[in-house]
Amino acid sequence: MLNNTAWLIVTASHPTKEQIALALRSAQRAVAQTDRADPNLLDTLAETQYLAGRSEEAIDTIDGSHSYWALHH
C-alpha cells in the first residue's frame, strides 16, 4: 500500500511539494520493510527521490537495485 500511494503521487501530473514529500516517506518505509529486496519498490523510491530534487540519491538507489537483481537472479 505504501508503494502504491507513492507511485500514484509521483506519476500524477504536477504533484505538490507536500505530496512529493509524502510519497518519499511512503517509498522509504516500503523499501525499509522489505530490507531493500524488492526492485519495484526501489524504482518507486528512486522516482520519488528524483522528484524531490535528490538526483544523486535516485541514481544510487537505481544502481543498488540493479546490483541486487544481478546478484539474486
Buried (B, 14 or more C-beta within 10 A) or exposed (E): EBBEBBBBBBEEEEBEEEBBBBBBBBBBBBBEEEEBEBBEBBBBBBBBBBBBEBEEBBEEBBEBBEEBEEEEE
